[in-house]
Amino acid sequence: MAKLYVNPGNPKSKISKEIYGHFSEHLGRCIYEGLYVGEDSPIPNTNGMRNDVVNALKEIKIPVLRWPGGCFADEYHWMDGIGPKENRKKMINTHWGGVVEDNSFGTHEYMELCRQLGCETYINGNLGSGTVREMSEWVEYMTFSGVSPMADLRKENGHEEPYTVNYFGVGNENWGCGGNMRPEHYADEYRRYQTYVRDYYKDKKIYKIACGPNVDDYKWTDTVMKIAGKYMDGLSLHYYTIPRDEWEHKGSATFFDEDMYYVTLRKAYRMEELIQRHSAIMDHYDPKKKVGLIVDEWGTWYDVEPGTNPGFLYQQNTMRDAMVAAITLNIFNKHSDRVRMANIAQLVNVLQAVILTEGERMILTPTYHIFRMYRDHQDATLLDSSMKTEEIGASNGRVPNLSESVSRAKDGTITITIANLSSETNYPVEIVFSEGEPETVTGTILHHAIFMCNTFEEPDLVHPKEFTDMKLENGVTTLHIPPCGVVSLKVTMKK
């Protein structure tokens, strides 16, 4: 029997709510049809935003939303997306499908979406094809309350008061689609551009995020931290879980065998190594951990669904994706001393989406349910915990059988999330507290066969249920977690 040891007397770092953040790019049907349908749509909406999607996202307490990209950010010119919609410039989305972008969703629409969601804003600026002046004026347009050309223009466009910009990314993937830059060149450009991301607020600062490495480019991290580390608040990291090592044939989202299931989970576990190694480099230049590691693109990436536009990156979402999400979020929780934000890619209809839409219909994916089950980790305190695990899986996909993390909220409630990664074995687990004694334990479980997913014909095939296969005796909680299952427990302690 596996034993999970929890030490409530050894609190660790705060788990920033932003670790549970999301990403929306002008890509495929993420923005248009997914989030925004326009004010005249027959689909129920508020100021153009889909009511069903907004309500579902509020349920998982979405903390922050990154926009407008992604690769799109470094070809996006913000002035094209303001003013009367009939006058906005149309452009070709060269990165994603070659479709026409009509810019009907721009700065004001994004801010309205975040207002409805009640979430923080994360704007990604254009360093690749934009100018310092363009970036500087965008910040002024959004955040300046005084008299200036950009503040006046914002007021003319219907918003008297300044918006709140919580986070600002200075470029995106500048080692690739954002300009194919060398780290030395980007670091110098970052220093220049960020100078003009002015803090116009009286009582708060914009959190500035530098473009960090692609996966395991440790040289990029070292160089950018050395040259520009003192000018940044955060450094981004991008890593996608791709089953196959062939970019053109990543594997199907729904048709896979047990071996490929385990290979996918093993690749998801690589996130821990990447965080540890990049963090070690950051520690050299920033031992007090003032600079956050911002994993603002992560998730599974498969071949697109047959018959869909290859540039739209639309894929289904199975219990395998739920397990990847559970593993990854447990890893982020455990490393919340350095990881300050993460943004799964992407919110709706793209890659590892939490929501899929088709016309008026909407379904919640297994990944959505993981975010709902994990939501009480947001802004809680990580507690010291450990579990002895065993290796399972295929020869080329060995993984621990169990993944866990534990946190305590301000009201004292303890949240425990445990994932059973096995495709076929039910594991018993004992939870032992080093001090204190549980008074009540309640739980929720998500589990199904590894390839099961929700469809528009069967939208609730995979959904969480009350978890009852457990007992509390003499201060020890014993439970049995079924295969491909994730359990979230709420524990109250005796006074």
N, C-alpha and C positions, 0 to 999 in steps of 0.2 A: 504494500500500500504506500502510495506517495504521501509525503507529509509537507505541508506548507507551514513554515514558521513565520509568524508575524511578531515584530517587536514594536509595539506602540510607543515605547519609551525612547525610541531612536528615530525621531522625525528627520526627514531629509529635505530636499528642495521643494519649492512650490511648483506644482504642475500648472503652468500657465494655461489658461483657457484657450489661448490662441493655438496651442498644439492641435486642437480639434477644428482647425480652420479649413477653408475650402478655396477653390480656384475656379474662376469662370473666364474663359477666353472667347474671343470672336472666332470660333472654330465650330464648323458643323452646325448642329442644332442646340448648342449649349445656351447661347444668349437668345437668339431668335427661335421661337417655338418652345424652347425649354423654359426660359425665365420671362421673356418679354414677348407679348403677342400684339401689343398696340392697344390703344384705347378703344378702337372700333371693332375689336375682335368679338365674335360670339362666345368665345371662351371666357368665362367669368374672370374679371380682372379688376385691379385697382390701379388707376393711372398707368395702365398697360402691363402691369406685372400680374402673372397668373396667380390667382388666389389659392388654388390647391397646392401649388409648389411652395409659395411663401408660407402657408400654414404648416406644411410638412417640415420645412426647414426650421421654423420657429420651435417646433416640437423637439428637435435635437439640439436646441440652444446654439445655433450656428454663431460662433464668436467673431469671425473676421472673414472677409471675402476679398480675394485678390482679383484684380482686373486692370487692364484689358488683355493681358497676356503674361507670359508666353511669347512665342516668336512674333505674334501679332503686335506686341507692344512696341517692338523696335522698327515697325513700319507704320505705326499709328501716329497721326498728327491731330492733336486734340481739338484744334479749332474747326476741323471738319465735322465735329460732332456736337456743335452748339448752335443755338439760334433756331429759327423756324425750320421744321423738318423738310419742308418742300424746297428749301434753299441749300440744304446740306450737300456737300460733295459726295459723289459716288466713287468708289475705288474698287480695284480688283484685289481680292484677298489672295495674294500670291503664294502664301504658305499653305493655306488650307482649302484646297478644292478648286481654286481659280474662280470662285463665285463672286458676284457683285456684292459689295458691302455698301449699304446705303446710309450708314452712320445715323440711323434713326435711334439707336441706343448709344448715347454718349455720356458725358460727364454728369449732366443733370439727372439722366435716367438711372445711372449707376447709383448716385447718391440717394435717389428716391427709393431704389431697391433696398439699399442698406438701411434706410430709415424704416421701411416696412419690416425688415428682418430684425431690426434692433441690434445690428452687428457693427463692428468696427470696420474701417475702410483701409484697404491696402492698394494703393495706386502704383502701377509699374510704369515708370517713365521711359521715354524713347531716347536712349543714348546712341543706338546704332546708326539710325538715319536722321535723327533730329539734332537740333542745335542747343547750345547752352541757353540761349535766349528763349527758345521755345519751351524748354523745361521750366525755366525760371518763371516765365509768364503764366504757365499752367498752375504752378503753386500759388502765385499771386492771385490769379483768377479765383481759385478755390478758397483761399484762406485769408485774404487781406480784408480787413473791415473798414479801412480808411478810404481816402480819396485817391484813386489811381486809375489809369486807363483800363487795367484788367478788372479791378473791382467794379468800376462803372459798367463795364461790358457785362459782367455777371448780373448786375442789377437790371440792366436793360433786358436780359434774357430771363428775368422773372424771379431771381432769388436775391433778395435784399441782404440777408445776413450771410456771412461766410460759412462755408461748409467745414466740417471737421475731417482732416486727413490724419489718420493715426500712424500709418506706415507708408513709406515711399521707397520704392525700389529704383535704384539708379542704373537702369539697363537690365537686360535679361539675356542669359546665355551668350554673353559677348565673346565667349570662346568659340561659338558656332554661328547660329542664325542671327545673332546680334552683332555681327561684324567680323567674325573670324580673327579676333585680336589675340595677341600674345599677352600673357599676364602682366608684364611690365607696362605695356601700352595701356591696357585697361586700367591698371592701378592709377596711372597718372591721369587718365581721363576721368576716372571716378573722383579723384581729388578735386579736379577742376569743376566738374558738373555739380557735385554735392555742395560746393561753396555757395551756389546760387539757389539751392533748395532752402529758401529763407524760412526762419521761424517767425511768422507774423503774429502768432498767438502770444498773449501776455502771460498765460499761466501754464503752458505746456509746450513741449517740443515735438516736432515730427521725428519719428524713429526712422533713421536712414539705413537702408539695406543695400549692401554691395553685392554685385554678381560674384558668386562663389563657384566652386568646382563642378565639373561634370563627373559624377561618380567618384572614381579613385584618382583624380588628377591632384595628387598631393603637392606637386610643384606649384600649381595655381594657388592653392590655399596659402602656402608658405610665402610666395612672392607678393600676393595681394595683401596679406596681413602685414608683411614687413614694410611695404611701401605706403599702404593706406589704412592700416589697422586703426590708427588713432582718430581717423575721420569718420568711422562707421559705428553704427549701433548693432548691426547684424550682418551676417555673411550667409548667403544662400547656399543650398546644396540640392542637386537634382539627382534622383535615382528612381528608375522604373524597374519593376519586377517583370522580366520577360522570360518565359519558359525556355525558349530555344535561343541558341546563340546566332541565329540567322535573322538579320534585320528584316528581310523581305518575307520570311516565313516564321513568324513568332509563335505560331500555334493557335488553335481555336479556343475561343472563350468557353465553349460548351461541350465540344467533343474532345475528350482527353481520357487517358487511362490512369490507373492508380500511380504508376511510376511518374507520369507527368505531373500529377497532383503533388507528389512529394518533391519533385525537382522545383516546382514553383514555390513551395514553402521554403525550401532551402535557399532559394534566391532572395526571398523576402527577408530571411534572417541575415542576409549580408548587410542590411541596414545597420545592424549593431556594430559590425566591424568598421564600416565607413564613419559612423559617428565617433567611435573611439579614436580612430586614427586622425581624422580631421580635427577632433577636439584636442588631441595631444599637440598638434602643430599650433592651434590657436592658444593653448595654454602657455606655449613658449613666449608668445608676444603679449598675451593677455592673461596672466596668471590669476587675476581677480575675477575672471569670467564676466567682464563688463559687456563684451560683444556676444550676442546670441547667435547660435547656429539656427538658421531659418530653412527648414526643409520644405521649400514652397512648391515643389513638384514631386509627388511620389504616388505610387499605385501600380496596378497591373496594366500591361499593354500587350494586347493580342492582335491577331489579324482581325480586320473589320468583319462585321456580319455580312454573309454573302448577299449580294444584290444591293449593297449600299455604297455610297460614294467613298472611295478609298481615302479621300482627303478629309472626311468627316469624323473618322476615328470612332465610329459607333460600335460598341460591343455589348454583349449580354453580360450578366453578373450573377455568378453562382455562389454556392456555399464555399467553394475554393477561394473566391474573392473575400468572403466574410472572414475566412481564416487568416488570409494575408493582412486584412485590416486589423484583426485582433492582435496578431503577432506584432505588427508595426506600432500600433498604439501602446501596447505594453512596453515595447522598447523605448519609445519616446518618453513615456512616463518615467522609466527607470533612469533616463539620461536628462531629466528636466533641469538639472543644474546648468546645462549648456544649451539644450534645445529649448528655444523660447517660442517658436511658432512652427507649424507645419500646415501644408495646404494640399489635400488630396486632389489629384487630377482625374476627372474634373466633376463639377457639380451636377450637371444634367446632360444626359445623352452623349457624353464623350468619355472614352476610356473607363476608369473605374468609378462610374457615376453612382451617386446615392439615389438618384431619381431618373426614371425613363419616362418620356412622354410620346404620345402618338395622337395627334389631333387633340380632342378634348380629354382623352384618357391619360391617366398617370399611374405608374406603379412605383412602389418603394422596393429597392433592391436589398438583398441580404447585407450588403455593406452599409446601407442606411440603418438597418436594425442594429448593427454593431455600434455605430455612432450614438444611437439612442441609448443603448445599454451601458455605454461608457461615459455618458454625458456628466455623471456626477463626479468624475475625476477632475472636471474643469475647476481650476483655481483651488483645488484641495492640496493637502500636504502629502507628499510621497512618504510612505512608511517603509522602514527597513523590513524586507521580506526575502525569503529564500526557499527554494524547493529543489530537492534532488530529483533529477530526471533521468530518463534512459533514452538512448537513441533508437529511432524507428525509421522505417521507410525503405525506399529502393537503394541500391548500391550507390547510385549517383545522386541521391537525394536524401541523405540522412539528416534528420532533424530531431530536436528534443521532443518527447511525447507531450509535454505540457508547457504552456507559457502563462505567466502571471504578472500582475502588479497590484499594489494595494495603496490606498490613500485614505486620509481622514479629512472630512469637511469641517468647516468652522463650527457646526453644531455638534461635532463629535462623532457623527455617523461615519462608519468605515465602509468603504467600497472595495470589494475584492473582485477582480476579473480573472478568470481562468479559462484557457482554451485547451481542449483536447485535440491535438493535431492528427491523431490516428484516424485512418479511414474505416477501421473495423473493430477496434478494441475499446471496451468500456473500462475506464480507470477509476478505482476508488481513491479518494483523497481525504486525508485528515488535516484539519486546520487547527493549529495550536498557537495560542497567544502566550508570549513570554511573560506578560503581566496583564492583570485585569481579566475579567471573565465576561463572555458574551451573554447578553440578556435575551436578545431576539436575533434571529437570522432569517431573512426572507430572500427569495431569489427569482431570477428570470433566466430562461435558457433559449438559445437559438441553436437548433441542430437539424440536420437532414443529411441525405446522401450527398457526396462531394460534388456531384454535377447538377444538383437541383437548383432551379431558379424560378423567379416569378415571371409570368408572362401577362400580356394584356388579356388573354383568355382566362388565365388562372392567376390573378394578381396577389392572392394571399396564400399561395402554396407554401412559401417559406416565411414564417413570422415567429416572433418570440412568444413564449408561453410561460406561465408560472412554473417555477422549478420546485418540485416537492420531494425529489429523491435524496433527502438528507435528514439528519437528526442531530440534535444538540444534547449532549450528555456530559455532565461533569466538566463543563467548560470547553469541551472538544467538539467541533463540528465535523461530521463524517458525511461525505457525499459521493455519489457515483456520477461521473460525467460521461455521457454516451459519445461514441465516435463522431468526429467532425462536429463537435459541439462547443459552444461558448456559454459560460455561466457568469452572470453578474449577481453578486451577493451584497445585501445591505445588512450591516451588523451594528446593533446598538450594544454598548457595554454597560454593565452594572455600575451604578454610582459608588 
